[in-house]
Amino acid sequence: MTSDTSAHLLALDWGTSSLRAFLMQDARIVDSRQSGHGIQHLPAAGVPGFEQAFAELAGDWVRQWPTLPVVAGGMVGSAQGWREAPYVRCPADIRALAQHPVRVPSGLGPEIVIAPGVLFDEPGMLPDVMRGEEIQIAGALSENRPWAARCCMVLPGTHSKWVQVQEGKILRFATYMTGELFAVLCQHSILGRLLPEDRSALREPNPEAFELGLSEARHSRAGDVSHQLFATRTLGLTGRLPHDALADYLSGLLIGSELVSGLARAREQEAVPLVMIGEPALCARYAEALRFLGQPLAAVFGNTAALGLWNFAVAAGVLLPAN
């Protein structure tokens, strides 16, 4: 952006492993930056680490626009974050979130207004929490009002979320540790022994192995999953799958198990649009799995956190709505 461009908001999507900053004008991103200084990778411990991470990424913006409002969402508001923003209980929408922000000095002058997360905790049901996904959901809904009436939002990731939305509110949701389980099993279990040592190398995925995992998940019975997981090893030992395809089988099995459960929950809402939000490559993987299972997707979005943070700032009275 040019030096004479005006800015209305600095929005921070601050997660566990990364920090993204968006300079916004009239609900549009005019500039963005990213660093690896998520809350678990700060340049220093405690409050000084948060202040330094913010200053390194956005300090020149603050110096150029010293009265610019700053809002943040994600794990920065967790118990391990800069300052804890207590959860808002379901049902929750952007207006409910905006009623319970916390503020923290940035170290550069302006305060940072941090959005809370969302808690689902109903009697007789397992509790669940989210931080950051509620902001992405708000961003997606603001551009697609018909879905606010009723939809199921899927947010794949380390901890995938399946979210029931009705009348613009998050009614309930379920978290699946799919991404974390995949990483732990590959790196810290016997299943990883047969996988290629350099798993970071670019390679073509094996669709047959991925679909085998999906098929096992679709036809599984209660208690089958630990047996199916061990097959990641035995399929390699017996030569049924090449070693470089075993991770695709494991991925298919874990994603498939999540989808079988998540779709069953979604069907309890009757016929609702299924909308996905997330990183493009991972969303493509999930979309492929849903096609295999015969489930259509209404839409797929990239990260919608910036627009969600803009709407949070408006609802919290931090800035006026765009014209």
Backbone bond lengths (Angstrom), bond angles and torsions (degrees), N, CA, C in turn:
res aa  C-N    CA-C-N  psi(-1)  N-CA   C-N-CA  omega(-1)  CA-C   N-CA-C  phi
1 M - - - 1.455 - - 1.516 109.64 -
2 T 1.316 117.57 156.17 1.456 121.81 -178.95 1.522 110.43 -84.43
3 S 1.322 116.02 161.32 1.461 120.69 -175.20 1.520 112.63 -66.75
4 D 1.347 117.42 -21.57 1.463 119.52 -178.45 1.529 112.46 -94.53
5 T 1.338 117.12 3.72 1.457 119.96 176.96 1.524 109.53 -74.11
6 S 1.320 116.78 133.13 1.460 119.70 178.07 1.521 109.62 -84.91
7 A 1.323 115.86 154.77 1.461 122.01 178.09 1.519 108.09 -130.46
8 H 1.325 115.91 147.33 1.459 120.78 -177.34 1.521 113.29 -112.23
9 L 1.346 117.74 -23.24 1.460 120.13 -174.61 1.522 109.94 -155.69
10 L 1.331 114.95 142.67 1.458 122.17 169.30 1.524 106.80 -110.97
11 A 1.332 116.63 115.78 1.467 122.44 -175.76 1.519 109.49 -112.43
12 L 1.329 116.29 133.27 1.464 122.82 -177.67 1.523 110.28 -116.67
13 D 1.313 115.77 121.29 1.468 122.05 171.86 1.519 105.66 -101.52
14 W 1.347 116.58 98.72 1.472 121.79 -167.14 1.520 109.04 -114.91
15 G 1.318 114.99 103.73 1.446 120.62 -176.17 1.515 113.03 -104.96
16 T 1.338 115.14 -161.88 1.459 121.59 -178.21 1.518 111.88 -72.46
17 S 1.337 116.45 -42.86 1.460 120.00 -173.42 1.523 114.61 -109.76
18 S 1.327 118.71 -12.40 1.461 119.72 -177.24 1.526 110.86 -147.28
19 L 1.329 114.43 161.45 1.455 123.48 176.47 1.523 107.60 -129.17
20 R 1.328 115.79 125.25 1.463 120.75 177.11 1.520 109.05 -120.32
21 A 1.323 115.43 137.23 1.463 121.46 -179.97 1.522 108.80 -120.78
22 F 1.330 115.10 135.05 1.464 121.88 -179.42 1.519 109.34 -123.25
23 L 1.313 116.39 123.92 1.461 121.55 171.54 1.522 106.57 -91.80
24 M 1.353 116.73 124.09 1.452 120.37 -169.68 1.528 111.90 -124.88
25 Q 1.331 113.29 148.25 1.462 122.41 177.18 1.523 107.46 -140.62
26 D 1.343 116.84 121.75 1.472 121.04 178.75 1.534 111.34 51.72
27 A 1.335 116.96 47.40 1.466 124.49 176.83 1.520 113.27 67.87
28 R 1.334 117.94 10.97 1.460 122.05 178.11 1.520 110.22 -112.76
29 I 1.324 115.84 143.74 1.465 121.04 174.71 1.525 108.52 -78.69
30 V 1.328 116.88 122.47 1.462 120.41 176.72 1.525 111.67 -105.20
31 D 1.332 117.45 -16.29 1.462 121.64 175.33 1.525 107.85 -162.85
32 S 1.314 116.82 152.90 1.461 120.29 179.30 1.517 109.79 -150.19
33 R 1.320 114.98 154.44 1.459 122.58 178.89 1.524 109.01 -144.33
34 Q 1.327 115.70 162.06 1.465 120.44 179.76 1.515 109.48 -146.65
35 S 1.334 115.64 144.22 1.458 121.12 173.18 1.521 109.28 -136.53
36 G 1.305 116.33 168.69 1.458 121.33 177.91 1.511 113.37 -88.31
37 H 1.346 117.70 13.24 1.456 121.36 -176.79 1.531 111.45 -87.74
38 G 1.347 115.67 60.28 1.451 119.22 167.98 1.520 109.65 -67.74
39 I 1.328 116.99 175.25 1.468 119.18 -172.53 1.528 112.70 -65.45
40 Q 1.336 118.10 -18.95 1.462 120.74 177.00 1.525 112.49 -96.28
41 H 1.323 117.34 2.23 1.466 120.53 -177.11 1.526 110.13 -136.52
42 L 1.321 117.06 45.69 1.458 121.42 -177.99 1.530 110.81 -77.03
43 P 1.343 117.52 154.86 1.462 120.04 179.63 1.523 113.92 -71.83
44 A 1.328 117.73 -14.64 1.459 122.47 177.07 1.526 107.61 -153.14
45 A 1.325 116.63 164.23 1.459 120.61 -177.96 1.521 110.96 -78.54
46 G 1.344 115.52 150.19 1.450 121.88 171.49 1.518 114.26 68.16
47 V 1.336 114.91 -156.73 1.465 121.60 -176.64 1.528 112.43 -56.39
48 P 1.346 119.65 -41.73 1.471 118.77 178.79 1.525 112.87 -57.62
49 G 1.327 117.60 -33.08 1.461 120.47 178.35 1.521 112.52 -66.26
50 F 1.332 116.65 -41.07 1.465 120.10 177.39 1.534 110.07 -65.94
51 E 1.330 116.59 -44.55 1.461 120.10 -179.61 1.529 110.99 -61.87
52 Q 1.330 116.36 -42.12 1.463 119.30 -179.23 1.522 111.47 -67.10
53 A 1.349 116.61 -42.83 1.464 120.19 179.52 1.523 110.75 -60.55
54 F 1.330 116.80 -43.03 1.462 120.99 179.06 1.529 110.98 -65.48
55 A 1.336 116.96 -44.91 1.462 120.72 -178.11 1.522 111.30 -64.51
56 E 1.325 117.38 -40.60 1.464 119.97 -178.66 1.525 111.59 -65.84
57 L 1.322 117.31 -36.45 1.457 120.14 -176.29 1.524 113.03 -85.32
58 A 1.321 116.96 -38.29 1.471 119.17 -170.76 1.521 114.30 -130.72
59 G 1.316 117.99 10.91 1.459 120.25 -176.43 1.514 113.34 -60.41
60 D 1.330 118.65 -39.30 1.468 120.25 -180.00 1.515 111.41 -67.81
61 W 1.335 117.21 -33.48 1.465 119.45 175.74 1.534 110.42 -63.81
62 V 1.334 116.17 -43.72 1.464 119.64 -179.37 1.523 110.28 -64.86
63 R 1.315 117.30 -38.84 1.469 119.58 178.24 1.524 111.30 -66.19
64 Q 1.334 117.38 -34.45 1.463 120.37 179.37 1.519 111.58 -74.40
65 W 1.343 116.59 -36.90 1.473 121.72 179.79 1.539 108.01 -126.92
66 P 1.323 118.82 77.47 1.467 121.66 -172.39 1.519 114.61 -65.32
67 T 1.337 119.12 -17.75 1.469 121.16 178.87 1.536 111.47 -101.98
68 L 1.313 116.99 10.59 1.464 120.91 -178.14 1.526 110.82 -66.06
69 P 1.350 119.09 125.65 1.466 119.81 176.38 1.534 110.36 -65.01
70 V 1.338 115.34 146.92 1.465 121.11 -179.32 1.532 108.13 -128.40
71 V 1.352 116.49 126.76 1.460 121.45 175.59 1.522 108.18 -125.67
72 A 1.328 115.46 156.04 1.463 120.50 -178.08 1.516 109.83 -144.21
73 G 1.323 115.72 149.02 1.453 121.66 175.26 1.505 109.93 -139.56
74 G 1.338 116.21 164.77 1.453 121.13 178.51 1.519 112.12 105.70
75 M 1.336 115.93 -156.61 1.456 121.60 -173.61 1.522 113.45 -69.57
76 V 1.328 117.84 -8.70 1.451 120.47 175.24 1.525 110.72 -61.51
77 G 1.330 117.68 -22.36 1.453 121.97 178.23 1.516 114.07 -98.04
78 S 1.334 117.83 10.39 1.465 121.54 -179.84 1.524 110.62 -82.75
79 A 1.327 116.22 176.81 1.468 120.85 177.94 1.521 111.38 -62.34
80 Q 1.339 117.19 -24.56 1.460 121.94 178.03 1.531 111.80 -96.29
81 G 1.325 117.09 4.60 1.452 121.54 -175.27 1.515 113.06 -90.40
82 W 1.329 114.73 -163.11 1.467 121.34 -178.00 1.527 109.59 -65.96
83 R 1.319 115.85 -49.43 1.465 121.48 172.73 1.522 107.55 -150.37
84 E 1.330 116.22 136.23 1.467 119.66 -175.02 1.524 110.61 -73.34
85 A 1.327 115.03 130.56 1.460 122.58 172.91 1.529 106.55 -108.21
86 P 1.326 119.37 104.42 1.470 121.30 -174.52 1.523 112.45 -54.69
87 Y 1.335 115.18 149.72 1.466 121.33 -177.77 1.525 111.70 -65.59
88 V 1.329 114.51 148.12 1.460 122.90 169.82 1.527 107.44 -99.45
89 R 1.304 117.48 133.61 1.461 121.29 -176.39 1.527 111.33 -78.11
90 C 1.330 115.64 150.38 1.470 120.97 171.35 1.519 109.81 -68.49
91 P 1.355 116.56 148.49 1.460 128.24 -2.03 1.522 111.31 -75.80
92 A 1.340 116.14 141.47 1.460 120.47 -174.41 1.522 110.04 -137.80
93 D 1.330 116.07 140.95 1.453 121.54 172.17 1.517 108.18 -132.91
94 I 1.318 117.54 -174.06 1.459 120.76 -174.72 1.524 111.22 -64.30
95 R 1.338 117.56 -30.99 1.463 119.72 178.51 1.524 110.80 -68.34
96 A 1.333 117.14 -38.93 1.466 119.99 177.40 1.520 111.01 -65.63
97 L 1.320 116.72 -40.32 1.470 120.01 177.74 1.524 110.65 -62.26
98 A 1.331 115.58 -40.82 1.462 120.55 -175.75 1.526 112.79 -68.33
99 Q 1.325 117.12 -16.42 1.465 120.29 178.80 1.519 112.23 -83.59
100 H 1.342 117.72 -7.49 1.463 120.28 -175.08 1.532 112.42 -134.62
101 P 1.318 117.90 48.51 1.461 119.06 176.93 1.527 110.80 -80.50
102 V 1.312 116.88 164.95 1.465 121.85 166.75 1.524 107.40 -122.52
103 R 1.333 115.73 156.16 1.457 120.97 -177.89 1.522 109.42 -122.36
104 V 1.322 115.11 142.44 1.457 120.21 -179.75 1.530 108.10 -138.33
105 P 1.345 118.21 138.18 1.473 120.01 175.64 1.526 109.96 -63.38
106 S 1.318 115.85 136.53 1.465 119.85 -176.61 1.517 112.75 -82.12
107 G 1.328 116.86 -18.13 1.453 120.40 -173.14 1.511 112.48 89.04
108 L 1.331 117.67 -8.67 1.459 122.65 -179.77 1.518 112.69 -117.59
109 G 1.326 116.62 2.79 1.463 119.85 -178.90 1.520 112.47 125.88
110 P 1.349 118.61 -70.50 1.467 119.10 -176.87 1.525 112.45 -72.25
111 E 1.323 115.17 152.84 1.462 120.68 170.96 1.520 109.55 -79.01
112 I 1.327 115.30 152.60 1.463 121.06 172.49 1.520 107.67 -105.78
113 V 1.330 116.23 124.54 1.462 122.52 179.47 1.531 107.91 -93.67
114 I 1.323 116.28 116.35 1.464 122.00 -173.33 1.523 110.45 -103.30
115 A 1.324 116.19 130.94 1.464 121.98 179.71 1.524 110.78 -80.09
116 P 1.328 118.24 145.53 1.462 121.02 175.76 1.519 111.30 -78.92
117 G 1.333 115.88 166.82 1.450 121.49 171.13 1.516 110.47 -90.45
118 V 1.337 115.88 -168.58 1.465 121.38 -177.17 1.534 109.13 -126.86
119 L 1.319 115.51 139.29 1.466 123.50 179.43 1.519 109.75 -116.36
120 F 1.343 116.53 131.29 1.467 121.65 168.46 1.516 106.99 -110.76
121 D 1.321 117.43 119.18 1.468 121.26 -177.00 1.521 108.86 -151.29
122 E 1.328 115.49 89.45 1.456 121.48 -179.28 1.532 109.54 -111.57
123 P 1.344 118.12 145.67 1.463 120.68 179.36 1.530 111.69 -55.74
124 G 1.303 115.59 136.81 1.461 121.04 177.12 1.512 114.39 80.62
125 M 1.340 118.23 1.82 1.458 121.96 -179.16 1.522 109.25 -128.41
126 L 1.342 116.49 151.02 1.455 120.28 178.90 1.524 109.85 -67.63
127 P 1.335 118.07 135.92 1.467 119.94 178.36 1.522 111.06 -72.74
128 D 1.326 115.88 160.45 1.464 121.20 179.87 1.526 108.72 -151.83
129 V 1.349 115.70 155.99 1.465 121.03 -178.95 1.526 109.72 -138.94
130 M 1.327 114.88 157.42 1.466 120.83 172.28 1.521 109.01 -146.05
131 R 1.326 115.54 149.04 1.466 122.41 172.62 1.523 107.61 -141.50
132 G 1.294 116.11 118.07 1.455 121.93 179.83 1.513 112.59 105.71
133 E 1.330 117.22 -43.04 1.464 119.80 -179.67 1.519 111.67 -64.80
134 E 1.344 117.38 -33.23 1.471 119.87 179.64 1.527 110.97 -62.99
135 I 1.334 116.72 -32.32 1.460 120.75 178.18 1.528 110.14 -71.22
136 Q 1.335 117.09 -42.14 1.461 120.13 176.89 1.523 111.37 -62.50
137 I 1.328 116.89 -40.24 1.465 120.92 178.17 1.520 110.64 -62.12
138 A 1.328 116.78 -43.94 1.466 120.41 178.49 1.518 110.56 -60.12
139 G 1.333 117.34 -39.94 1.453 120.35 178.74 1.514 112.62 -64.85
140 A 1.337 116.87 -42.83 1.461 120.80 179.70 1.526 111.44 -66.22
141 L 1.323 117.40 -41.43 1.461 120.61 -177.70 1.527 111.89 -68.50
142 S 1.330 116.97 -31.53 1.463 118.95 -176.94 1.520 111.74 -67.01
143 E 1.327 117.66 -24.43 1.465 121.10 178.77 1.523 112.47 -96.88
144 N 1.314 117.12 -5.37 1.469 121.02 -175.99 1.525 108.69 -141.92
145 R 1.302 115.41 71.99 1.465 121.26 -174.37 1.531 114.11 -56.47
146 P 1.356 119.98 -37.49 1.466 117.88 -179.39 1.527 113.80 -58.23
147 W 1.328 117.64 -32.35 1.460 119.54 -179.86 1.523 112.46 -70.06
148 A 1.333 116.31 -21.07 1.457 118.59 179.06 1.519 111.65 -62.89
149 A 1.323 117.14 -25.39 1.468 120.00 -179.91 1.519 110.70 -62.49
150 R 1.333 116.32 -47.17 1.466 120.00 178.73 1.521 108.65 -169.97
151 C 1.319 116.97 125.08 1.464 120.92 175.51 1.519 109.40 -162.87
152 C 1.321 114.63 169.89 1.460 121.41 172.31 1.521 107.10 -117.78
153 M 1.333 116.78 120.97 1.452 121.78 179.50 1.528 109.44 -102.00
154 V 1.334 115.65 129.82 1.457 122.23 178.34 1.521 108.10 -113.11
155 L 1.328 116.21 127.20 1.459 121.53 -179.87 1.525 108.60 -123.70
156 P 1.342 117.95 91.26 1.460 120.82 -178.64 1.528 110.95 -66.23
157 G 1.321 115.56 151.80 1.453 119.16 178.05 1.507 111.43 167.82
158 T 1.318 115.59 -164.88 1.463 120.40 176.23 1.517 110.05 -55.09
159 H 1.324 115.25 -45.41 1.467 122.66 173.34 1.532 107.08 -122.75
160 S 1.319 116.58 93.56 1.466 121.51 -176.67 1.523 110.86 -68.44
161 K 1.324 115.11 146.89 1.466 121.23 179.27 1.527 109.87 -119.87
162 W 1.321 115.68 137.69 1.469 123.62 169.83 1.523 106.35 -117.96
163 V 1.332 116.10 116.51 1.461 121.31 -166.34 1.519 110.53 -122.41
164 Q 1.316 115.95 126.56 1.465 121.74 175.04 1.521 108.54 -90.17
165 V 1.339 115.99 119.67 1.460 122.67 -179.83 1.521 109.02 -112.69
166 Q 1.314 116.27 134.07 1.459 120.99 176.82 1.519 108.42 -147.33
167 E 1.340 116.19 130.82 1.465 122.99 -179.31 1.533 111.03 52.30
168 G 1.326 115.21 40.29 1.453 120.67 176.31 1.513 115.78 78.09
169 K 1.330 117.12 1.10 1.465 121.04 -176.57 1.532 111.56 -112.06
170 I 1.312 115.94 146.31 1.469 121.70 169.91 1.520 107.20 -77.46
171 L 1.341 115.93 111.23 1.467 119.32 -178.44 1.516 111.91 -86.19
172 R 1.325 116.42 -44.10 1.459 122.11 -179.51 1.514 108.55 -161.40
173 F 1.319 116.36 163.95 1.454 119.25 179.62 1.523 109.39 -160.32
174 A 1.325 114.65 163.34 1.464 121.73 179.14 1.521 108.85 -134.61
175 T 1.327 115.92 137.69 1.462 122.46 179.18 1.520 110.01 -104.33
176 Y 1.333 115.91 136.75 1.473 122.99 176.38 1.525 108.29 -121.19
177 M 1.340 117.60 126.44 1.459 122.15 -176.99 1.524 111.68 -83.51
178 T 1.313 116.83 42.69 1.462 121.94 -171.51 1.524 112.30 -62.16
179 G 1.326 117.17 -51.53 1.457 119.82 -178.16 1.512 112.75 -65.07
180 E 1.324 116.77 -40.49 1.459 119.68 179.98 1.527 111.05 -68.35
181 L 1.328 117.53 -40.88 1.465 120.26 177.31 1.525 111.08 -60.20
182 F 1.336 117.06 -42.89 1.459 120.54 179.34 1.526 110.15 -59.51
183 A 1.334 117.16 -45.90 1.463 120.71 -178.59 1.524 111.56 -65.73
184 V 1.321 116.68 -44.31 1.470 120.34 -178.56 1.525 110.89 -64.38
185 L 1.330 117.08 -44.78 1.462 120.41 -178.83 1.523 111.92 -65.31
186 C 1.327 116.82 -37.78 1.469 120.02 179.06 1.521 111.89 -70.59
187 Q 1.316 116.75 -37.03 1.457 120.26 -170.97 1.521 114.49 -97.47
188 H 1.336 117.61 -25.08 1.461 119.41 -169.85 1.523 113.71 -131.85
189 S 1.332 117.61 19.52 1.468 119.76 177.15 1.517 109.38 -133.75
190 I 1.317 115.49 170.52 1.462 120.60 -179.89 1.527 111.76 -64.19
191 L 1.327 116.89 -19.49 1.463 120.12 -179.41 1.529 111.10 -63.66
192 G 1.312 116.24 -28.39 1.457 119.31 -178.69 1.518 114.43 -78.16
193 R 1.350 118.03 -10.02 1.465 120.44 -175.21 1.521 112.96 -63.53
194 L 1.338 116.84 -31.94 1.460 119.82 -177.67 1.515 113.07 -93.54
195 L 1.314 117.14 -6.04 1.463 119.80 179.77 1.523 109.47 -75.82
196 P 1.335 118.23 149.29 1.468 120.50 176.89 1.522 110.96 -55.41
197 E 1.335 117.03 141.32 1.461 120.82 -177.63 1.519 111.52 -61.90
198 D 1.312 117.80 -41.48 1.460 121.71 -179.23 1.521 109.38 -95.77
199 R 1.349 115.55 81.95 1.462 119.27 -178.26 1.524 111.40 -82.46
200 S 1.341 116.94 -4.54 1.457 119.24 178.19 1.520 111.61 -83.07
201 A 1.346 117.03 -13.83 1.463 119.92 -178.54 1.520 110.23 -65.50
202 L 1.325 115.63 142.79 1.457 120.05 178.47 1.522 109.27 -67.88
203 R 1.300 116.29 134.20 1.456 120.44 178.16 1.514 108.21 -151.62
204 E 1.309 114.60 158.70 1.458 119.08 176.90 1.527 109.20 -77.11
205 P 1.334 117.92 132.67 1.466 119.07 176.99 1.522 110.53 -66.49
206 N 1.309 115.06 157.41 1.465 121.58 179.34 1.527 108.17 -103.27
207 P 1.341 118.90 100.06 1.468 120.20 -175.08 1.521 112.63 -65.17
208 E 1.330 118.19 -32.15 1.463 120.28 -179.74 1.534 110.90 -65.68
209 A 1.334 116.11 -42.42 1.462 119.26 178.69 1.529 110.97 -66.48
210 F 1.327 116.30 -40.75 1.460 120.58 178.47 1.525 110.54 -61.70
211 E 1.335 117.09 -44.16 1.461 120.66 -179.77 1.527 111.55 -69.72
212 L 1.335 117.99 -30.10 1.464 119.62 174.61 1.521 109.83 -62.58
213 G 1.335 117.25 -43.15 1.459 120.18 176.63 1.520 111.81 -62.95
214 L 1.333 116.37 -42.18 1.469 119.76 177.68 1.522 111.21 -62.04
215 S 1.314 116.64 -41.64 1.467 120.80 -179.09 1.527 110.94 -64.71
216 E 1.328 116.49 -41.94 1.460 119.83 177.51 1.528 110.54 -60.67
217 A 1.318 116.43 -42.29 1.469 120.01 179.11 1.521 111.20 -64.59
218 R 1.336 116.80 -42.15 1.464 120.34 -177.54 1.520 111.66 -64.20
219 H 1.321 118.35 -34.41 1.460 121.75 -175.61 1.529 113.01 -101.68
220 S 1.314 117.23 11.44 1.465 119.54 -175.98 1.522 111.26 -74.57
221 R 1.325 113.48 155.12 1.464 121.80 173.37 1.523 108.06 -109.99
222 A 1.323 116.05 168.54 1.458 119.98 -179.95 1.526 110.00 -56.73
223 G 1.312 116.43 129.41 1.462 121.53 178.43 1.514 114.88 89.85
224 D 1.328 118.52 -3.76 1.468 121.09 -176.59 1.524 113.57 -73.79
225 V 1.316 118.76 -21.97 1.454 120.09 -164.57 1.525 113.20 -62.30
226 S 1.337 119.12 -37.32 1.463 118.43 -178.60 1.525 111.21 -68.30
227 H 1.332 117.33 -33.91 1.467 120.98 174.35 1.532 110.35 -67.09
228 Q 1.314 116.48 -43.26 1.464 120.43 -179.91 1.529 111.35 -65.83
229 L 1.325 116.81 -34.85 1.457 120.09 176.49 1.527 111.21 -63.88
230 F 1.331 117.31 -42.73 1.463 120.21 -179.03 1.518 111.22 -63.99
231 A 1.331 116.72 -24.63 1.466 120.06 178.24 1.525 111.54 -64.19
232 T 1.339 118.39 -18.80 1.464 119.45 172.85 1.525 109.60 -56.35
233 R 1.333 117.24 -35.07 1.467 121.78 178.31 1.525 111.59 -80.73
234 T 1.337 115.95 -48.00 1.469 118.25 -173.05 1.524 112.84 -70.92
235 L 1.323 117.44 -28.99 1.472 119.33 175.65 1.523 110.50 -63.86
236 G 1.336 116.45 -30.98 1.451 119.98 176.37 1.512 112.57 -79.46
237 L 1.337 117.01 -41.86 1.460 120.78 -178.83 1.524 112.09 -62.05
238 T 1.321 116.69 -36.88 1.466 120.86 -178.07 1.522 113.00 -87.45
239 G 1.320 116.91 -4.49 1.450 119.42 -179.48 1.515 114.29 79.12
240 R 1.313 116.90 9.47 1.467 119.40 178.77 1.527 111.05 -67.36
241 L 1.329 116.77 -31.44 1.460 121.73 174.92 1.524 108.48 -131.78
242 P 1.334 117.55 142.35 1.468 119.39 173.37 1.525 109.78 -66.46
243 H 1.327 116.18 153.40 1.460 120.08 -175.12 1.526 112.26 -59.58
244 D 1.332 117.49 -34.55 1.465 118.39 -177.96 1.527 112.72 -77.64
245 A 1.344 117.62 0.84 1.471 121.20 176.27 1.523 112.11 -105.60
246 L 1.340 117.43 -6.33 1.462 119.85 -174.99 1.522 112.18 -65.87
247 A 1.332 117.22 -36.24 1.470 119.49 178.33 1.525 110.96 -64.25
248 D 1.348 117.63 -32.33 1.463 120.31 177.55 1.522 111.06 -68.23
249 Y 1.335 116.63 -39.16 1.468 119.35 175.48 1.527 109.93 -61.20
250 L 1.347 116.20 -48.03 1.464 120.34 -178.86 1.524 110.85 -61.63
251 S 1.322 116.75 -42.11 1.463 120.67 177.28 1.522 110.88 -60.68
252 G 1.322 116.87 -46.12 1.458 120.46 179.27 1.507 112.52 -61.61
253 L 1.336 116.30 -40.17 1.461 120.23 -179.77 1.518 111.26 -65.39
254 L 1.332 117.70 -45.92 1.461 120.52 -177.48 1.525 111.85 -71.01
255 I 1.333 116.69 -45.22 1.472 118.92 177.32 1.520 110.25 -63.96
256 G 1.336 116.80 -42.62 1.457 120.27 179.50 1.517 112.11 -60.97
257 S 1.331 117.25 -41.09 1.469 120.38 178.96 1.519 110.74 -63.54
258 E 1.333 116.08 -40.29 1.465 119.79 175.97 1.528 111.06 -62.19
259 L 1.329 116.77 -46.14 1.462 120.21 -176.20 1.524 111.84 -66.37
260 V 1.322 117.36 -40.18 1.467 120.09 179.00 1.528 109.92 -59.15
261 S 1.325 116.47 -45.12 1.462 120.41 178.96 1.521 111.52 -69.91
262 G 1.339 117.09 -46.44 1.456 120.41 -177.77 1.517 112.76 -63.30
263 L 1.330 116.82 -40.84 1.465 119.88 179.44 1.529 111.06 -66.78
264 A 1.335 116.59 -35.53 1.466 119.14 176.57 1.529 110.09 -62.50
265 R 1.331 116.80 -40.31 1.466 119.85 176.55 1.527 110.97 -65.36
266 A 1.332 116.13 -41.55 1.468 119.73 -178.44 1.522 110.99 -63.99
267 R 1.323 117.24 -36.85 1.473 120.12 -178.96 1.516 112.17 -66.44
268 E 1.327 117.15 -20.36 1.458 119.66 175.54 1.526 111.47 -66.11
269 Q 1.351 116.48 -17.78 1.462 121.00 177.67 1.527 111.85 -90.58
270 E 1.308 118.51 8.47 1.457 124.00 -172.11 1.527 108.58 69.91
271 A 1.300 118.92 -154.15 1.466 122.18 -176.37 1.525 109.76 -81.66
272 V 1.335 116.09 112.12 1.456 120.71 178.90 1.525 108.58 -132.22
273 P 1.337 117.90 150.29 1.468 119.74 175.26 1.519 110.58 -64.22
274 L 1.329 115.87 141.91 1.457 122.59 176.64 1.529 107.34 -105.37
275 V 1.339 116.03 118.00 1.461 122.67 -175.46 1.523 108.84 -120.12
276 M 1.340 116.25 136.90 1.456 120.32 -177.15 1.521 110.07 -117.22
277 I 1.342 115.38 140.91 1.460 122.68 178.08 1.524 108.15 -131.12
278 G 1.332 117.14 130.24 1.451 117.90 175.91 1.505 114.07 162.01
279 E 1.325 114.94 -168.93 1.459 122.66 -179.07 1.521 109.16 -67.26
280 P 1.334 118.64 133.51 1.470 121.39 -169.88 1.526 115.18 -54.83
281 A 1.332 118.37 -46.26 1.464 119.96 -177.07 1.526 111.30 -64.50
282 L 1.325 117.12 -40.76 1.460 119.78 179.90 1.524 110.64 -70.42
283 C 1.331 117.23 -39.75 1.465 119.90 176.58 1.525 110.86 -61.78
284 A 1.337 117.56 -37.62 1.463 120.42 177.65 1.518 110.53 -63.08
285 R 1.328 116.68 -38.30 1.469 121.28 177.65 1.526 110.57 -63.24
286 Y 1.322 116.34 -44.71 1.460 120.87 179.50 1.531 110.89 -67.58
287 A 1.339 116.50 -39.76 1.464 119.65 178.85 1.529 110.67 -62.57
288 E 1.334 116.63 -39.38 1.455 120.76 176.61 1.523 110.68 -61.07
289 A 1.317 116.57 -42.50 1.463 120.98 178.93 1.525 111.46 -65.67
290 L 1.322 117.02 -40.40 1.465 120.04 178.74 1.523 111.34 -65.24
291 R 1.334 117.71 -38.32 1.468 119.89 175.95 1.523 110.83 -61.62
292 F 1.310 117.03 -41.15 1.466 121.25 178.13 1.527 110.59 -60.68
293 L 1.321 116.34 -35.93 1.461 121.36 -179.68 1.521 112.69 -86.79
294 G 1.334 117.47 0.73 1.460 121.47 177.01 1.510 114.43 76.49
295 Q 1.344 117.01 26.41 1.467 120.28 -178.12 1.524 109.90 -111.63
296 P 1.346 118.78 118.72 1.471 120.48 178.95 1.520 111.82 -77.17
297 L 1.329 114.44 154.81 1.460 122.37 174.44 1.523 109.06 -108.89
298 A 1.334 116.69 137.70 1.466 119.62 177.00 1.521 111.18 -77.63
299 A 1.338 117.24 -35.75 1.466 120.69 -178.23 1.513 109.48 -168.20
300 V 1.336 115.58 158.35 1.460 122.95 174.97 1.523 107.93 -130.92
301 F 1.333 116.66 129.15 1.454 122.51 179.81 1.511 110.30 -117.96
302 G 1.335 115.81 150.00 1.451 121.09 165.98 1.519 108.88 -76.29
303 N 1.314 116.46 -163.22 1.453 119.89 -178.20 1.531 110.62 -66.38
304 T 1.315 116.51 124.32 1.464 122.49 -178.98 1.530 111.39 -109.24
305 A 1.354 116.44 20.12 1.463 120.28 -174.68 1.523 111.97 -64.58
306 A 1.333 118.12 -38.81 1.468 119.74 -176.40 1.521 111.33 -59.63
307 L 1.336 116.79 -47.24 1.462 119.78 179.47 1.520 110.57 -66.70
308 G 1.319 117.77 -37.41 1.460 120.05 176.14 1.517 112.34 -62.27
309 L 1.323 117.31 -40.37 1.459 120.90 177.89 1.527 111.43 -67.38
310 W 1.333 116.87 -35.79 1.471 119.51 174.66 1.523 109.94 -60.35
311 N 1.328 117.03 -47.13 1.470 120.55 -179.55 1.522 111.47 -65.03
312 F 1.334 116.59 -35.42 1.466 120.00 175.63 1.523 110.17 -63.29
313 A 1.339 116.72 -43.34 1.463 120.38 -179.63 1.522 111.24 -62.61
314 V 1.337 116.74 -40.01 1.467 120.50 178.12 1.539 109.95 -65.35
315 A 1.334 116.45 -47.13 1.451 120.53 -177.47 1.528 111.70 -65.15
316 A 1.336 117.15 -31.27 1.461 121.48 -179.62 1.525 111.75 -83.73
317 G 1.340 117.92 -2.39 1.449 121.14 179.78 1.519 113.80 76.89
318 V 1.329 116.24 16.30 1.454 120.51 179.46 1.533 110.79 -73.02
319 L 1.326 117.09 -32.38 1.455 121.78 176.88 1.514 109.73 -150.70
320 L 1.308 116.74 163.94 1.458 122.17 -179.85 1.498 110.46 -79.69
321 P 1.369 118.83 152.36 1.460 121.19 177.01 1.525 111.10 -59.76
322 A 1.347 114.89 152.97 1.467 119.27 175.57 1.520 109.21 -68.13
323 N 1.321 115.38 149.33 1.476 120.43 178.89 1.518 110.32 -66.74
